[in-house]
Amino acid sequence: MRSTDNPLLSRERRVPLQGARAEHVVPAVTAAVREAEAALEALVTRPGPRRYDDTVQALDDLLERAGRVYGFVYHLTTVRSSPALRAAYAEAQPLYQRFSARIGTHQGLWRTLREYAQSADARALDPLRTRHLEKTLRGMRRQGADLPEAERARFETLRVELAKAQTTFAENVLDATNAFHHLVTDEAELAGIPPTAVKAARERAAEKGQEGWRFTLQAPSFLAVMTYARHRPLRETLAHAFAWRAAGGDHDNRPLVREILALRRQLATALGYPTFADYMLEDRMVGGVAPARAFVDTLEERTRPYFEREMHDLRAFARDRLGIDVLEPWDLRFAFEALRRERYDVDEEALRPYFALGEVERGMFELARRLFGLRIVSVDAPERWHDDVTCFEVRDEDDVLVGIFYADWFPREEKRGGAWMNVLVQGGPRAGGGFDPHVGLMCGNLTRGEGGAPAQLSLDEVQTLFHEFGHLLHTMSARVEVRARGSFAAAWDFVELPSQIMENWTYEHDALALFARHVETGATIPADLVERVRAARHFQGAWAQMRQLAFAAVDLAMHVEFDPEGDVDPIAFSQRATERFHAEARFAHTGFLCALTHVFSGGYAAGYYSYKWAEVLDADAFGRFEREGLFERSTGRDFVDAILSRGDAADAIELFRDFMGRDPDVEALIRRNLGPSPLAPADD
């Protein structure tokens, strides 16, 4: 197959992924790796004095070309998974991972970079390029470049094995999620479930040739049942299936949990770190394992009084108003929603007509224009990978095209769950002037409009859009000349700041007025309804916070204390590690660990705490917008200049201080998420 016939090798700005097929994968990755290896050989054998462009920049260029192709392939596996594509990816992945591992330990490159770092040219570099050179050397050291030859070879093998195991883990979760369905044939069991979810379940059943209503573990279906279904056995059925996904049967991830943790520990100890967590947190904003655990413990302690008050109130309400004498895990969302409606007169489903997807997108784009000076317009995209996908161009105030992005919002069986934003092509300023546009994507699993009607979102789904849009803005705003130090090169526990801060505007009336219009009447969301939503913001906040802290705590515990070679069952270990974060210890007795893709197949290994850490940053930083104006352009410009545009051009704490003038304040998160100090809970 010629490279010109393979869309995955395209260097076009608009990548033709529509035509990409499984048979393109292995040839594309093979060709990209071979080209990169040839370029690497030329780099390290070139005679004569060295300069930045023909050494460090040349390395960045060859890594970008190979990484771009592999990134396209990985993206396809997340949105268009199929047996053929999985098989091709399983064959191509080791090719790329071995190349990546060899780069990290390549002795000729290691020697070349160290020699260059001592040269007069290197000593004359500007601060950004000096930082990048130092981080490149540190990165190679962290990948085993300084190890003896035999240990380097073993290190490379471990990395390849780890990548394969992590991919299989994610595939098992997807397969286990898709393998489950529950068919309801008695209409009485549907009581309380919103009509849109009932209609969708009916259509899912019809698509499978079934009579009745088909419910799945995909988010729109699962959450509709858990939040609204009055039929308690239905909630229990879905809750149990969700809690034990990939923890047994044909898609059992239990052996992979051990394997992944063992491989990670071996990688860390080979480099002299006591644990994988020590290795991962060395260069994070939090500063190490002990500070990360102290942060989780401190936030748990501050949250617990609110949590105990919440659970006391919920038990009393469930007993007195719902007839539930003993709360079970499958009752929590249902009881919380019922209490929310009674206490604040806020029905999440009643908000949906005000949140049509198209209007929400337009509101986000208008906010970006007012605050950050970005103009976003829809464009045709014949290259899109599915008919659901839309495409947009992003231009700055000088009408420079700074980016292109794709949005893929609805669930499909061949698409992974959750929501995410990825970079397809990292752009930035050109050395000789001009700008190469960034290319990115946002994906989610939102509630689809039925029968051709516009998708009507829940407030939670609206916040998901704003969250991923914040990641996208971080990418589209990057103005770092060294592209390898772009947006996602920033410290991992800092990159959620730009995403999470955007969610704050979804609670502000002036921001909601930009897009929250009734899908039938066009009326703007009433001010009194917004005030009730704002009043309810703290509601359930402690439960949600403790849930996130449970994930953070078990993540650190698995990577610090758990012995993957020992006899202790990882599921039992994870249950004990999270008992204290639940209303009752027995609520932790599930197989959730086996579906924790963020930790075992994503980028949050030993770093799940960063969600809450970044919430501290975003709650604190949003306080400046509250004081100076929600649409204050000068504040938005400062946010772009200090944070969004700078990627990893400086340490994360310096970027935060540049915007806020001081260090982060954890009390900002307590005030925003939990509200006034709770009264001591009464006895049940």
SEDRENMAR-284635 format. One record per residue (C-alpha): x, y, z; chain; residue number from 1. Coordinates in steps of 0.5 Angstrom, whole numbers, plus 500, padded with zeros to 3 digits. Example, Ala and Ser with C-alpha at 12.3 -4.5 7.8 and 13.67 -1.06 7.14 Angstrom:
% residues 2
> u, v, w, chain, n
> 525, 491, 516, A, 1
> 527, 498, 514, A, 2
***
This chain:
% residues 684
> u, v, w, chain, n
> 500, 500, 500, A, 1
> 503, 507, 498, A, 2
> 503, 512, 503, A, 3
> 499, 517, 499, A, 4
> 493, 512, 499, A, 5
> 494, 511, 507, A, 6
> 490, 517, 510, A, 7
> 493, 515, 517, A, 8
> 500, 518, 514, A, 9
> 496, 524, 511, A, 10
> 500, 531, 513, A, 11
> 494, 535, 511, A, 12
> 491, 540, 517, A, 13
> 484, 536, 516, A, 14
> 486, 529, 517, A, 15
> 482, 524, 513, A, 16
> 480, 520, 518, A, 17
> 473, 518, 515, A, 18
> 477, 513, 510, A, 19
> 481, 510, 515, A, 20
> 480, 503, 516, A, 21
> 483, 497, 520, A, 22
> 488, 495, 514, A, 23
> 491, 502, 514, A, 24
> 493, 501, 521, A, 25
> 499, 497, 521, A, 26
> 502, 500, 515, A, 27
> 502, 507, 517, A, 28
> 505, 505, 524, A, 29
> 510, 501, 521, A, 30
> 512, 507, 516, A, 31
> 512, 512, 521, A, 32
> 516, 508, 526, A, 33
> 521, 507, 520, A, 34
> 521, 514, 518, A, 35
> 523, 516, 525, A, 36
> 528, 511, 526, A, 37
> 532, 513, 520, A, 38
> 531, 521, 522, A, 39
> 534, 519, 529, A, 40
> 540, 515, 526, A, 41
> 541, 521, 522, A, 42
> 541, 526, 528, A, 43
> 546, 522, 532, A, 44
> 551, 521, 527, A, 45
> 551, 528, 523, A, 46
> 558, 530, 524, A, 47
> 560, 537, 526, A, 48
> 558, 542, 531, A, 49
> 551, 542, 534, A, 50
> 545, 547, 534, A, 51
> 539, 547, 537, A, 52
> 535, 546, 531, A, 53
> 539, 540, 528, A, 54
> 539, 537, 535, A, 55
> 533, 538, 540, A, 56
> 528, 541, 535, A, 57
> 530, 535, 530, A, 58
> 528, 530, 535, A, 59
> 522, 534, 537, A, 60
> 520, 533, 529, A, 61
> 521, 526, 529, A, 62
> 517, 524, 535, A, 63
> 511, 529, 533, A, 64
> 511, 525, 526, A, 65
> 511, 518, 529, A, 66
> 506, 520, 535, A, 67
> 501, 524, 530, A, 68
> 500, 517, 526, A, 69
> 500, 513, 533, A, 70
> 495, 518, 536, A, 71
> 490, 518, 530, A, 72
> 490, 510, 530, A, 73
> 489, 511, 538, A, 74
> 483, 516, 537, A, 75
> 480, 511, 532, A, 76
> 480, 505, 537, A, 77
> 476, 510, 542, A, 78
> 471, 512, 537, A, 79
> 470, 506, 532, A, 80
> 472, 500, 535, A, 81
> 471, 493, 532, A, 82
> 474, 487, 532, A, 83
> 478, 488, 526, A, 84
> 481, 495, 528, A, 85
> 482, 492, 535, A, 86
> 487, 486, 532, A, 87
> 490, 491, 528, A, 88
> 492, 496, 534, A, 89
> 494, 490, 538, A, 90
> 499, 489, 532, A, 91
> 501, 496, 531, A, 92
> 502, 498, 538, A, 93
> 508, 494, 540, A, 94
> 511, 497, 534, A, 95
> 510, 504, 536, A, 96
> 511, 502, 544, A, 97
> 518, 499, 542, A, 98
> 520, 505, 538, A, 99
> 518, 510, 544, A, 100
> 522, 505, 549, A, 101
> 528, 505, 545, A, 102
> 528, 513, 544, A, 103
> 528, 514, 551, A, 104
> 534, 509, 552, A, 105
> 538, 510, 546, A, 106
> 545, 511, 548, A, 107
> 547, 515, 542, A, 108
> 541, 520, 543, A, 109
> 543, 520, 550, A, 110
> 550, 522, 549, A, 111
> 548, 527, 543, A, 112
> 544, 531, 548, A, 113
> 548, 531, 554, A, 114
> 554, 533, 550, A, 115
> 550, 539, 546, A, 116
> 547, 541, 553, A, 117
> 555, 543, 555, A, 118
> 556, 547, 549, A, 119
> 556, 554, 548, A, 120
> 550, 554, 543, A, 121
> 546, 551, 549, A, 122
> 548, 556, 554, A, 123
> 546, 561, 550, A, 124
> 539, 558, 549, A, 125
> 533, 563, 551, A, 126
> 529, 560, 558, A, 127
> 524, 556, 554, A, 128
> 529, 552, 550, A, 129
> 533, 551, 556, A, 130
> 527, 549, 560, A, 131
> 525, 544, 554, A, 132
> 532, 541, 554, A, 133
> 533, 540, 561, A, 134
> 526, 536, 561, A, 135
> 528, 532, 555, A, 136
> 534, 530, 559, A, 137
> 530, 529, 565, A, 138
> 525, 525, 561, A, 139
> 530, 520, 558, A, 140
> 533, 519, 565, A, 141
> 526, 517, 567, A, 142
> 525, 512, 561, A, 143
> 532, 509, 563, A, 144
> 537, 512, 559, A, 145
> 542, 512, 565, A, 146
> 541, 504, 566, A, 147
> 546, 499, 564, A, 148
> 545, 495, 558, A, 149
> 541, 489, 560, A, 150
> 537, 493, 565, A, 151
> 535, 498, 559, A, 152
> 533, 492, 555, A, 153
> 528, 490, 560, A, 154
> 526, 497, 561, A, 155
> 524, 497, 554, A, 156
> 520, 490, 554, A, 157
> 516, 492, 561, A, 158
> 514, 499, 557, A, 159
> 511, 495, 552, A, 160
> 508, 490, 556, A, 161
> 505, 495, 560, A, 162
> 502, 499, 554, A, 163
> 499, 492, 552, A, 164
> 496, 490, 559, A, 165
> 493, 497, 559, A, 166
> 489, 497, 552, A, 167
> 486, 490, 554, A, 168
> 484, 493, 561, A, 169
> 480, 498, 557, A, 170
> 477, 494, 552, A, 171
> 475, 489, 557, A, 172
> 471, 495, 561, A, 173
> 468, 497, 554, A, 174
> 466, 490, 552, A, 175
> 463, 488, 559, A, 176
> 459, 495, 559, A, 177
> 456, 493, 552, A, 178
> 455, 486, 554, A, 179
> 450, 488, 559, A, 180
> 443, 489, 558, A, 181
> 436, 489, 562, A, 182
> 430, 488, 558, A, 183
> 424, 491, 562, A, 184
> 417, 488, 559, A, 185
> 412, 490, 565, A, 186
> 411, 498, 564, A, 187
> 409, 499, 571, A, 188
> 417, 498, 572, A, 189
> 418, 504, 568, A, 190
> 415, 509, 573, A, 191
> 419, 515, 575, A, 192
> 424, 514, 569, A, 193
> 423, 521, 564, A, 194
> 419, 520, 558, A, 195
> 426, 521, 554, A, 196
> 429, 515, 557, A, 197
> 423, 511, 556, A, 198
> 423, 512, 549, A, 199
> 430, 511, 548, A, 200
> 430, 504, 551, A, 201
> 424, 502, 547, A, 202
> 428, 504, 541, A, 203
> 434, 500, 543, A, 204
> 429, 494, 544, A, 205
> 426, 495, 537, A, 206
> 433, 496, 534, A, 207
> 435, 489, 537, A, 208
> 428, 486, 535, A, 209
> 426, 486, 542, A, 210
> 419, 487, 545, A, 211
> 419, 492, 551, A, 212
> 425, 497, 554, A, 213
> 432, 495, 553, A, 214
> 436, 499, 559, A, 215
> 444, 499, 558, A, 216
> 450, 501, 562, A, 217
> 452, 507, 558, A, 218
> 451, 513, 562, A, 219
> 444, 516, 559, A, 220
> 441, 510, 560, A, 221
> 444, 508, 567, A, 222
> 443, 515, 570, A, 223
> 436, 515, 568, A, 224
> 434, 509, 572, A, 225
> 439, 510, 578, A, 226
> 436, 517, 579, A, 227
> 429, 517, 577, A, 228
> 426, 509, 577, A, 229
> 421, 508, 583, A, 230
> 422, 501, 582, A, 231
> 427, 499, 587, A, 232
> 429, 492, 584, A, 233
> 431, 495, 577, A, 234
> 435, 500, 580, A, 235
> 439, 494, 584, A, 236
> 439, 490, 578, A, 237
> 443, 496, 574, A, 238
> 447, 498, 580, A, 239
> 450, 491, 581, A, 240
> 452, 490, 574, A, 241
> 455, 497, 574, A, 242
> 459, 496, 580, A, 243
> 462, 489, 578, A, 244
> 463, 491, 571, A, 245
> 470, 487, 568, A, 246
> 470, 484, 575, A, 247
> 469, 477, 573, A, 248
> 466, 473, 567, A, 249
> 469, 473, 560, A, 250
> 472, 480, 561, A, 251
> 475, 479, 568, A, 252
> 480, 485, 569, A, 253
> 482, 482, 576, A, 254
> 489, 479, 573, A, 255
> 490, 485, 569, A, 256
> 490, 489, 575, A, 257
> 495, 485, 578, A, 258
> 499, 485, 572, A, 259
> 499, 493, 571, A, 260
> 501, 494, 578, A, 261
> 507, 489, 578, A, 262
> 509, 492, 571, A, 263
> 509, 499, 574, A, 264
> 512, 497, 580, A, 265
> 518, 494, 576, A, 266
> 519, 500, 572, A, 267
> 519, 505, 578, A, 268
> 524, 500, 582, A, 269
> 529, 499, 576, A, 270
> 530, 507, 576, A, 271
> 531, 507, 584, A, 272
> 524, 509, 586, A, 273
> 521, 506, 592, A, 274
> 514, 506, 589, A, 275
> 511, 508, 582, A, 276
> 507, 513, 586, A, 277
> 514, 516, 587, A, 278
> 516, 516, 580, A, 279
> 510, 519, 578, A, 280
> 509, 525, 583, A, 281
> 516, 527, 582, A, 282
> 515, 532, 577, A, 283
> 507, 534, 579, A, 284
> 505, 540, 582, A, 285
> 503, 537, 589, A, 286
> 510, 535, 590, A, 287
> 510, 528, 592, A, 288
> 507, 522, 595, A, 289
> 507, 525, 602, A, 290
> 504, 531, 600, A, 291
> 499, 528, 595, A, 292
> 496, 523, 601, A, 293
> 496, 529, 606, A, 294
> 492, 533, 601, A, 295
> 487, 527, 600, A, 296
> 487, 526, 608, A, 297
> 486, 534, 609, A, 298
> 480, 535, 604, A, 299
> 477, 528, 607, A, 300
> 477, 531, 614, A, 301
> 474, 538, 612, A, 302
> 469, 534, 608, A, 303
> 467, 529, 613, A, 304
> 462, 534, 617, A, 305
> 458, 536, 611, A, 306
> 458, 529, 609, A, 307
> 455, 526, 615, A, 308
> 450, 532, 615, A, 309
> 448, 530, 608, A, 310
> 447, 523, 610, A, 311
> 443, 524, 616, A, 312
> 438, 528, 612, A, 313
> 438, 523, 607, A, 314
> 437, 517, 611, A, 315
> 431, 521, 615, A, 316
> 428, 523, 608, A, 317
> 428, 516, 605, A, 318
> 425, 513, 611, A, 319
> 420, 518, 612, A, 320
> 418, 520, 605, A, 321
> 420, 514, 601, A, 322
> 419, 509, 605, A, 323
> 426, 506, 605, A, 324
> 428, 504, 612, A, 325
> 435, 502, 610, A, 326
> 439, 506, 605, A, 327
> 442, 501, 599, A, 328
> 448, 504, 594, A, 329
> 442, 503, 589, A, 330
> 438, 508, 593, A, 331
> 443, 514, 593, A, 332
> 442, 518, 587, A, 333
> 434, 516, 587, A, 334
> 434, 519, 594, A, 335
> 438, 525, 593, A, 336
> 434, 527, 587, A, 337
> 428, 526, 590, A, 338
> 430, 530, 596, A, 339
> 433, 536, 591, A, 340
> 426, 537, 588, A, 341
> 423, 537, 595, A, 342
> 428, 542, 598, A, 343
> 430, 546, 592, A, 344
> 424, 545, 587, A, 345
> 429, 543, 582, A, 346
> 428, 538, 577, A, 347
> 434, 536, 573, A, 348
> 429, 533, 568, A, 349
> 425, 540, 568, A, 350
> 432, 543, 566, A, 351
> 433, 539, 559, A, 352
> 428, 543, 555, A, 353
> 433, 549, 556, A, 354
> 439, 546, 554, A, 355
> 439, 544, 547, A, 356
> 445, 542, 545, A, 357
> 446, 547, 539, A, 358
> 444, 553, 544, A, 359
> 449, 550, 549, A, 360
> 455, 550, 544, A, 361
> 453, 557, 541, A, 362
> 453, 559, 549, A, 363
> 460, 556, 550, A, 364
> 463, 559, 544, A, 365
> 460, 566, 545, A, 366
> 463, 566, 552, A, 367
> 470, 564, 549, A, 368
> 469, 570, 544, A, 369
> 467, 575, 550, A, 370
> 472, 573, 555, A, 371
> 478, 570, 551, A, 372
> 477, 573, 544, A, 373
> 476, 567, 540, A, 374
> 471, 566, 534, A, 375
> 469, 559, 533, A, 376
> 465, 558, 527, A, 377
> 462, 551, 524, A, 378
> 465, 548, 518, A, 379
> 463, 542, 513, A, 380
> 468, 536, 515, A, 381
> 467, 531, 509, A, 382
> 473, 528, 513, A, 383
> 469, 526, 519, A, 384
> 470, 519, 522, A, 385
> 462, 519, 523, A, 386
> 456, 522, 521, A, 387
> 455, 525, 528, A, 388
> 461, 529, 528, A, 389
> 461, 536, 527, A, 390
> 467, 541, 526, A, 391
> 469, 548, 527, A, 392
> 474, 553, 526, A, 393
> 477, 557, 531, A, 394
> 480, 564, 530, A, 395
> 483, 570, 534, A, 396
> 482, 577, 534, A, 397
> 486, 578, 529, A, 398
> 483, 573, 524, A, 399
> 488, 568, 525, A, 400
> 486, 561, 524, A, 401
> 489, 558, 531, A, 402
> 485, 551, 531, A, 403
> 480, 546, 528, A, 404
> 476, 542, 532, A, 405
> 471, 536, 532, A, 406
> 466, 534, 537, A, 407
> 463, 527, 537, A, 408
> 458, 527, 543, A, 409
> 453, 521, 542, A, 410
> 454, 514, 545, A, 411
> 455, 508, 540, A, 412
> 457, 501, 542, A, 413
> 463, 502, 538, A, 414
> 465, 508, 542, A, 415
> 468, 508, 549, A, 416
> 464, 511, 555, A, 417
> 466, 518, 558, A, 418
> 468, 524, 556, A, 419
> 475, 527, 553, A, 420
> 478, 532, 549, A, 421
> 485, 530, 545, A, 422
> 490, 533, 541, A, 423
> 490, 531, 534, A, 424
> 496, 536, 532, A, 425
> 499, 540, 536, A, 426
> 500, 547, 533, A, 427
> 503, 554, 535, A, 428
> 508, 559, 532, A, 429
> 512, 558, 526, A, 430
> 520, 560, 527, A, 431
> 519, 564, 521, A, 432
> 513, 567, 523, A, 433
> 506, 565, 522, A, 434
> 502, 560, 526, A, 435
> 500, 553, 525, A, 436
> 493, 551, 527, A, 437
> 492, 546, 533, A, 438
> 487, 540, 531, A, 439
> 483, 537, 537, A, 440
> 477, 534, 539, A, 441
> 472, 533, 544, A, 442
> 468, 527, 545, A, 443
> 462, 525, 550, A, 444
> 456, 520, 551, A, 445
> 450, 525, 552, A, 446
> 443, 524, 551, A, 447
> 441, 524, 544, A, 448
> 435, 527, 541, A, 449
> 429, 522, 539, A, 450
> 426, 522, 533, A, 451
> 430, 527, 530, A, 452
> 429, 532, 535, A, 453
> 435, 537, 538, A, 454
> 438, 533, 544, A, 455
> 436, 536, 550, A, 456
> 442, 536, 556, A, 457
> 441, 535, 563, A, 458
> 445, 540, 567, A, 459
> 451, 535, 569, A, 460
> 451, 534, 561, A, 461
> 452, 541, 560, A, 462
> 458, 542, 565, A, 463
> 461, 536, 561, A, 464
> 461, 540, 555, A, 465
> 464, 546, 559, A, 466
> 469, 542, 562, A, 467
> 472, 539, 555, A, 468
> 471, 545, 552, A, 469
> 476, 548, 557, A, 470
> 481, 543, 555, A, 471
> 480, 545, 548, A, 472
> 481, 552, 550, A, 473
> 487, 550, 553, A, 474
> 490, 547, 547, A, 475
> 487, 552, 542, A, 476
> 490, 558, 546, A, 477
> 497, 555, 546, A, 478
> 502, 560, 544, A, 479
> 509, 556, 546, A, 480
> 514, 556, 540, A, 481
> 517, 549, 543, A, 482
> 510, 545, 541, A, 483
> 513, 539, 545, A, 484
> 512, 544, 551, A, 485
> 504, 545, 549, A, 486
> 498, 545, 553, A, 487
> 498, 538, 555, A, 488
> 505, 538, 557, A, 489
> 504, 542, 563, A, 490
> 504, 538, 570, A, 491
> 498, 533, 570, A, 492
> 495, 536, 576, A, 493
> 495, 543, 573, A, 494
> 491, 541, 566, A, 495
> 484, 540, 569, A, 496
> 485, 547, 572, A, 497
> 483, 550, 565, A, 498
> 477, 545, 564, A, 499
> 474, 545, 571, A, 500
> 474, 553, 571, A, 501
> 469, 553, 565, A, 502
> 464, 549, 569, A, 503
> 463, 555, 574, A, 504
> 459, 559, 569, A, 505
> 454, 554, 568, A, 506
> 451, 557, 575, A, 507
> 451, 564, 573, A, 508
> 445, 567, 570, A, 509
> 448, 572, 566, A, 510
> 452, 566, 563, A, 511
> 446, 562, 562, A, 512
> 442, 567, 559, A, 513
> 447, 566, 553, A, 514
> 444, 559, 551, A, 515
> 439, 557, 556, A, 516
> 433, 558, 552, A, 517
> 427, 553, 552, A, 518
> 427, 549, 546, A, 519
> 420, 550, 544, A, 520
> 418, 557, 546, A, 521
> 425, 560, 546, A, 522
> 424, 563, 553, A, 523
> 430, 565, 557, A, 524
> 431, 560, 563, A, 525
> 427, 564, 569, A, 526
> 431, 568, 574, A, 527
> 428, 564, 579, A, 528
> 429, 557, 577, A, 529
> 437, 559, 576, A, 530
> 437, 562, 583, A, 531
> 434, 555, 585, A, 532
> 439, 551, 582, A, 533
> 445, 556, 585, A, 534
> 442, 554, 592, A, 535
> 442, 547, 590, A, 536
> 449, 547, 588, A, 537
> 452, 545, 595, A, 538
> 447, 540, 595, A, 539
> 450, 533, 595, A, 540
> 457, 536, 594, A, 541
> 460, 533, 600, A, 542
> 458, 526, 597, A, 543
> 460, 527, 591, A, 544
> 467, 530, 594, A, 545
> 468, 524, 598, A, 546
> 466, 519, 592, A, 547
> 472, 523, 588, A, 548
> 477, 522, 594, A, 549
> 475, 515, 595, A, 550
> 478, 514, 588, A, 551
> 484, 518, 589, A, 552
> 485, 515, 596, A, 553
> 485, 508, 593, A, 554
> 489, 510, 587, A, 555
> 495, 512, 591, A, 556
> 494, 506, 596, A, 557
> 494, 501, 590, A, 558
> 501, 504, 587, A, 559
> 504, 505, 594, A, 560
> 502, 499, 599, A, 561
> 499, 494, 595, A, 562
> 503, 488, 593, A, 563
> 501, 485, 586, A, 564
> 506, 479, 587, A, 565
> 502, 478, 594, A, 566
> 496, 474, 596, A, 567
> 492, 479, 598, A, 568
> 486, 480, 593, A, 569
> 486, 487, 590, A, 570
> 479, 488, 590, A, 571
> 478, 486, 597, A, 572
> 484, 491, 598, A, 573
> 481, 497, 594, A, 574
> 474, 496, 598, A, 575
> 478, 497, 605, A, 576
> 482, 503, 602, A, 577
> 475, 506, 601, A, 578
> 470, 504, 606, A, 579
> 471, 510, 610, A, 580
> 469, 515, 604, A, 581
> 462, 511, 604, A, 582
> 456, 512, 608, A, 583
> 457, 505, 610, A, 584
> 463, 501, 610, A, 585
> 459, 496, 606, A, 586
> 458, 500, 600, A, 587
> 465, 500, 598, A, 588
> 464, 492, 597, A, 589
> 464, 492, 590, A, 590
> 469, 491, 584, A, 591
> 469, 498, 582, A, 592
> 477, 497, 581, A, 593
> 476, 493, 575, A, 594
> 473, 499, 571, A, 595
> 477, 504, 574, A, 596
> 480, 506, 567, A, 597
> 482, 513, 569, A, 598
> 488, 509, 573, A, 599
> 489, 503, 569, A, 600
> 489, 505, 562, A, 601
> 489, 512, 562, A, 602
> 493, 518, 565, A, 603
> 491, 518, 572, A, 604
> 495, 513, 575, A, 605
> 498, 515, 582, A, 606
> 494, 522, 580, A, 607
> 487, 521, 581, A, 608
> 488, 526, 586, A, 609
> 489, 531, 581, A, 610
> 482, 532, 580, A, 611
> 480, 535, 587, A, 612
> 487, 539, 587, A, 613
> 485, 542, 580, A, 614
> 478, 544, 583, A, 615
> 482, 548, 589, A, 616
> 485, 552, 583, A, 617
> 479, 553, 579, A, 618
> 475, 555, 585, A, 619
> 480, 560, 587, A, 620
> 482, 562, 580, A, 621
> 474, 563, 579, A, 622
> 474, 568, 585, A, 623
> 478, 573, 581, A, 624
> 472, 573, 575, A, 625
> 467, 573, 580, A, 626
> 470, 580, 583, A, 627
> 472, 583, 577, A, 628
> 466, 581, 572, A, 629
> 464, 574, 569, A, 630
> 465, 577, 562, A, 631
> 471, 582, 564, A, 632
> 475, 582, 558, A, 633
> 482, 584, 561, A, 634
> 481, 578, 566, A, 635
> 480, 573, 561, A, 636
> 486, 576, 557, A, 637
> 490, 575, 564, A, 638
> 488, 568, 564, A, 639
> 490, 567, 557, A, 640
> 496, 570, 558, A, 641
> 498, 567, 565, A, 642
> 495, 560, 564, A, 643
> 492, 558, 557, A, 644
> 497, 560, 552, A, 645
> 503, 558, 556, A, 646
> 503, 551, 556, A, 647
> 509, 548, 560, A, 648
> 513, 554, 559, A, 649
> 514, 555, 566, A, 650
> 512, 551, 573, A, 651
> 505, 550, 574, A, 652
> 505, 554, 581, A, 653
> 509, 560, 577, A, 654
> 503, 560, 572, A, 655
> 498, 560, 578, A, 656
> 501, 566, 582, A, 657
> 502, 570, 575, A, 658
> 494, 570, 575, A, 659
> 492, 570, 582, A, 660
> 498, 574, 585, A, 661
> 499, 568, 591, A, 662
> 499, 561, 592, A, 663
> 492, 557, 592, A, 664
> 487, 557, 598, A, 665
> 484, 550, 599, A, 666
> 478, 554, 603, A, 667
> 476, 557, 596, A, 668
> 474, 549, 594, A, 669
> 470, 548, 601, A, 670
> 466, 555, 600, A, 671
> 464, 553, 593, A, 672
> 463, 546, 594, A, 673
> 460, 545, 601, A, 674
> 457, 552, 603, A, 675
> 457, 554, 610, A, 676
> 459, 550, 616, A, 677
> 454, 545, 617, A, 678
> 451, 544, 624, A, 679
> 453, 537, 628, A, 680
> 448, 532, 626, A, 681
> 443, 529, 630, A, 682
> 442, 522, 632, A, 683
> 438, 518, 627, A, 684
***
